[in-house]
Amino acid sequence: MSTPDAVRAGSPGDAVLPISGPTGSLWMMILRGCLTVTGALALLAFLLGLVAVDLRAALSYVASFSLVATFFSISLLVGHYGGRRNPTRAMTLFALTYLVKVVGFGALLIVVGTPDWLDRTWFLVGGLATVVLWQIVELYLFSKSRHLLYDDPETVDRTSGKERDHEAQ
């Protein structure tokens, strides 16, 4: 008895597909995706703020986007470079990066203060929208990534991608 997904002889599905590995450069792919989506929103909000309110509102949104994108990008860059060198310490690197980001963000807000040109409402909305959208995109792209959890060369024939019978070895 065959299964519904069994390959039938002579069908176009007879071609053997190679085994796919993990997603290459995961963190850079996530960074590009997050910057693309949140950057597009920032551009639209800038144009909307420019047309509907004034230049101050538009620049306030872009300033909050820039601040959030910069600090969120740091952890993805650390994940890319640090995780590649030492994957087992990736979570430690993320935790340390988070601490640096929180302290750096707080210090930046205290040192710079509130500029006169800043529209607080547009800055707040821009920051919140960027954070929420960034997190949604980051989680979505991470969920679509492929992770090589087990690499058992004893049971998989790399040339055909089919499992080998243990007794035939």
C-alpha angles and dihedrals in degrees: 000000000000127000121241091249096046116127112248121218112262095014122129088249091070092095112105113236118216119245110265119223133206122307109276117236094000097178095049090049090053092046092051092048094048093046092047096051098039091041091055090051090049091052092050092046091048091054092044092049091047093051100035103037123000145285092279092061093046093049091046091057092048091047092054091045090051092049095048094042092050095051094041091048091057094068093046091050091049089049091050098048101028097039091052092054096042114009094178091063096047094108091050089052091050091051093049090046090052090053091050091048094051093047092043093048092049092047091049093052092048096045098043097035120184115324117221093241094055118113101210096203095052090043092052094045090046093051095047094045092048094048094047095044092043091053093048093051093043093052093044094051092044090052090053094052123102120232123197101222101165129024108187106172090181095070104034126069103218094204098055102021091228126127115254122228110250093218093052091062 
